[in-house]
Amino acid sequence: MKRDSRLSGVLHVLLHMAEADGPVTSEVLAVAMQTNAVVIRRIMAGLRDAGFVRSEKGHGGGWTFACDPEAVTLRDIYDALGKPSLLAMGNRTEAPGCLVEQAVNAALSDAFAQAEALLLGRLGEVTLAMLSADFHARMAARPGTTQDHGHEH
Protein backbone atom coordinates (compact mmCIF):
# COMPACT_ATOMS: atom_id res chain seq x y z
CA MET A 1 0.00 0.00 0.00
CA LYS A 2 1.34 3.41 -0.94
CA ARG A 3 1.86 5.75 1.99
CA ASP A 4 0.23 9.17 2.05
CA SER A 5 3.16 11.55 2.41
CA ARG A 6 1.26 14.82 1.96
CA LEU A 7 1.73 15.94 5.56
CA SER A 8 5.47 15.34 5.41
CA GLY A 9 5.67 17.10 2.05
CA VAL A 10 3.67 20.12 3.17
CA LEU A 11 5.77 20.50 6.30
CA HIS A 12 8.89 20.31 4.13
CA VAL A 13 7.54 23.07 1.89
CA LEU A 14 6.53 25.24 4.84
CA LEU A 15 10.01 25.02 6.35
CA HIS A 16 11.53 26.04 3.03
CA MET A 17 9.16 29.02 3.00
CA ALA A 18 10.19 29.92 6.56
CA GLU A 19 13.81 30.17 5.40
CA ALA A 20 13.01 32.36 2.40
CA ASP A 21 13.50 36.13 2.49
CA GLY A 22 10.30 36.76 0.54
CA PRO A 23 7.56 35.04 -1.43
CA VAL A 24 8.45 31.60 -2.85
CA THR A 25 7.05 30.53 -6.19
CA SER A 26 5.29 27.24 -6.78
CA GLU A 27 8.05 26.37 -9.23
CA VAL A 28 10.79 26.79 -6.60
CA LEU A 29 8.80 24.75 -4.08
CA ALA A 30 8.19 22.07 -6.72
CA VAL A 31 11.94 21.70 -7.24
CA ALA A 32 12.43 21.29 -3.48
CA MET A 33 9.71 18.64 -3.39
CA GLN A 34 10.68 16.98 -6.67
CA THR A 35 7.17 17.33 -7.99
CA ASN A 36 5.16 19.46 -10.40
CA ALA A 37 4.25 23.08 -9.64
CA VAL A 38 0.59 22.23 -10.24
CA VAL A 39 0.71 19.78 -7.32
CA ILE A 40 2.24 22.47 -5.12
CA ARG A 41 -0.41 25.02 -6.13
CA ARG A 42 -3.21 22.56 -5.32
CA ILE A 43 -1.75 21.80 -1.87
CA MET A 44 -0.98 25.43 -1.12
CA ALA A 45 -4.49 26.51 -2.12
CA GLY A 46 -5.86 24.31 0.67
CA LEU A 47 -3.43 25.85 3.15
CA ARG A 48 -4.40 29.32 1.92
CA ASP A 49 -8.09 28.49 2.45
CA ALA A 50 -7.22 27.47 6.02
CA GLY A 51 -5.39 30.78 6.56
CA PHE A 52 -1.86 29.38 6.94
CA VAL A 53 -0.35 30.87 3.77
CA ARG A 54 -1.18 33.61 1.30
CA SER A 55 -0.38 34.02 -2.36
CA GLU A 56 0.90 37.13 -4.05
CA LYS A 57 0.39 37.42 -7.79
CA GLY A 58 2.59 39.08 -10.34
CA HIS A 59 6.29 39.74 -10.62
CA GLY A 60 7.97 38.95 -7.31
CA GLY A 61 4.91 37.06 -6.14
CA GLY A 62 4.59 33.62 -4.65
CA TRP A 63 3.65 31.98 -1.37
CA THR A 64 4.28 33.44 2.08
CA PHE A 65 3.30 32.58 5.65
CA ALA A 66 0.03 34.10 6.87
CA CYS A 67 0.27 32.64 10.37
CA ASP A 68 2.44 32.55 13.46
CA PRO A 69 4.61 29.40 13.32
CA GLU A 70 4.57 29.35 17.15
CA ALA A 71 0.79 28.92 17.09
CA VAL A 72 0.38 26.40 14.26
CA THR A 73 0.72 22.72 15.08
CA LEU A 74 1.30 19.73 12.86
CA ARG A 75 -2.28 18.74 13.76
CA ASP A 76 -3.52 22.04 12.32
CA ILE A 77 -1.74 21.32 9.04
CA TYR A 78 -3.01 17.71 9.05
CA ASP A 79 -6.56 19.00 9.50
CA ALA A 80 -6.08 21.51 6.65
CA LEU A 81 -5.04 18.64 4.37
CA GLY A 82 -8.43 17.04 4.90
CA LYS A 83 -7.39 14.61 7.65
CA PRO A 84 -5.87 11.90 5.45
CA SER A 85 -5.83 8.35 6.81
CA LEU A 86 -3.17 7.92 9.48
CA LEU A 87 -2.93 4.15 9.44
CA ALA A 88 -2.31 1.86 6.49
CA MET A 89 -3.98 -1.04 8.29
CA GLY A 90 -7.68 -1.64 8.53
CA ASN A 91 -10.34 -4.28 8.97
CA ARG A 92 -10.81 -6.82 6.18
CA THR A 93 -14.52 -6.00 5.96
CA GLU A 94 -16.46 -3.34 7.80
CA ALA A 95 -19.74 -5.24 8.33
CA PRO A 96 -18.88 -8.93 8.63
CA GLY A 97 -21.53 -11.59 9.17
CA CYS A 98 -19.00 -13.90 10.80
CA LEU A 99 -18.91 -13.62 14.60
CA VAL A 100 -15.18 -14.38 14.67
CA GLU A 101 -14.50 -11.50 12.30
CA GLN A 102 -16.77 -9.26 14.35
CA ALA A 103 -14.63 -10.01 17.41
CA VAL A 104 -11.46 -9.34 15.42
CA ASN A 105 -12.88 -6.07 14.07
CA ALA A 106 -13.89 -4.91 17.55
CA ALA A 107 -10.40 -5.50 18.94
CA LEU A 108 -8.62 -3.97 15.97
CA SER A 109 -10.97 -1.00 15.69
CA ASP A 110 -10.35 -0.17 19.34
CA ALA A 111 -6.57 -0.46 18.90
CA PHE A 112 -6.66 1.64 15.72
CA ALA A 113 -8.74 4.34 17.44
CA GLN A 114 -6.32 4.48 20.38
CA ALA A 115 -3.29 4.67 18.06
CA GLU A 116 -4.85 7.46 16.01
CA ALA A 117 -5.77 9.43 19.15
CA LEU A 118 -2.21 9.11 20.43
CA LEU A 119 -0.74 10.23 17.11
CA LEU A 120 -3.15 13.15 16.72
CA GLY A 121 -2.36 14.23 20.26
CA ARG A 122 1.35 14.23 19.50
CA LEU A 123 0.81 16.16 16.26
CA GLY A 124 -1.03 18.76 18.34
CA GLU A 125 2.03 19.23 20.57
CA VAL A 126 4.53 20.07 17.82
CA THR A 127 4.51 23.54 16.24
CA LEU A 128 6.01 24.75 12.99
CA ALA A 129 8.38 26.85 15.10
CA MET A 130 9.60 23.69 16.82
CA LEU A 131 10.33 22.09 13.45
CA SER A 132 12.22 25.19 12.38
CA ALA A 133 14.26 25.17 15.60
CA ASP A 134 15.13 21.51 15.06
CA PHE A 135 16.21 22.26 11.49
CA HIS A 136 18.43 25.12 12.68
CA ALA A 137 20.01 22.95 15.39
CA ARG A 138 20.77 20.26 12.79
CA MET A 139 22.21 22.84 10.42
CA ALA A 140 24.43 24.32 13.13
CA ALA A 141 25.74 20.85 14.04
CA ARG A 142 26.56 19.94 10.45
CA PRO A 143 30.07 20.94 9.41
CA GLY A 144 30.40 22.87 6.15
CA THR A 145 26.70 23.60 5.72
CA THR A 146 26.15 25.80 2.70
CA GLN A 147 23.67 28.52 1.83
CA ASP A 148 21.18 25.89 0.58
CA HIS A 149 20.28 25.31 4.24
CA GLY A 150 22.07 21.97 4.31
CA HIS A 151 19.42 20.54 2.05
CA GLU A 152 20.08 17.89 -0.52
CA HIS A 153 17.66 17.08 -3.32
N, C-alpha and C positions, 0 to 999 in steps of 0.2 A: 504494500500500500504506500502510495506517495505521501510524504509528509507535507503538511501545510506550513510553509515557512514565511507566510506574509508578515507575521508579527516581528520575527527576527529581521526581515528585510526592511520593514518600515522603521524599526528602531535604528538600524544601520544608516538609513537615509537621514533620519532626524539628527543623528550625531554628526554626520557630515555637514548638515545645515548649520548646526550649532558652532562648527569650527569656521564657517565661512564669514567673510567680512561684509557680505551683502547678500542680495537675492541669488539663489542658485537655480539654474535652469533645469528643466526636466531632462535635457540631453546630458548635462553633467552628472546628474544623479543616476541616470540610466547607465552611464559608463561605470560608475562606482558599484552599481548593483549587477552589472553584466546582463542587462535586460534592455528592452525597447522603451523609448521615451513615452510611448502611448501607455504602457503598463504603469509607469511612474505617474503620469497625469491622472490616470483612473484612481490609483491608490491615494494620491495627494488630494484629489477632489473630495474623497470621503473624509479625509482629515480636515480639509477646509470647512466642510459642512459641519463638522463637530467643533470647529473653532480653534483647532490646534495650530493651523498654518494659514497663511494668506498668500494669494498670488498677485503679482504685479505684472501687468501687461506692458508690451512695448520694449524698446531698446533699454537694456539694463534691468529688465524685469526678471521674474522668476519666483521661486518659493522662499518664504521667510517664516520664522516662528511668529505665532500670534498668541502665545501663551507663556506662562512662567514655568520653565523647566523644573523648578522646585515644587510646583503644585501638581504637575501631571505625572501620573503613575503609569506603569506598564499596563495595569488593568484598564485605565482610561483609554489607552491606545488600542488594546484588545477589543474593548467595547465598540470603539469607533470603526473597527474593521468588520463589525457585524458578528462578533463573538464566534469565530470559527471553532470547529470541534477541537477539543484539547487532547482527546485520547484517540489513538488509532484502533483500539480494541472496542468491541461491542458484543451484544448478544447475537446469537445465530439467527434467531427469529424474535420478533417483539411480542407476538401473541401466540405462544405455543399451546397446543392442545395436550401435549404430554406433560404429566405431572412432574416427572424428573426434570425436564427442561424448565418448567416453571420454577422449581426449587433452585436450579442453577441460575436462572435469570435474576431471581430475587437476591441471591447472594452477590452475584456480579454487579447488578445495578446499584446495590448499596455500596459496594467497594468503589465503583466508578464515581458515584456521587461524592463520596468522601474524598477521593483523590482530586477530583475537580475543585471541590471547595477549598482544599488545602492549597492547590496551585493558584487559584484565583486570589486567595488571601495573600499569598506571597507576592503575586504580581501587583497587588494593591499597596505593598510596602516599599516598592522600589520606584524611585522617581527618575525622570530623564536626567535631572541634575546629578543623581548618584551614578548613572551610567557614564556621564561625561567625566565625573571625577575619577572613576575607575579607569577610563581611557587615558586621562592625563597622567595618572600614576603609572600606568603601563608604559606610556611614552617616555616619561622621565627615567624609568628604570632600564630602558632599552638603549644600549650604547649606539651612537652614530645615527640616531633618528633624524630623518630628513624633513624638509618642509611639507612632504605629502602626508604628514601626521602619522608616520610609521605604518602606513597602510599599503598593503600589497594586493593588487588585483590580478 
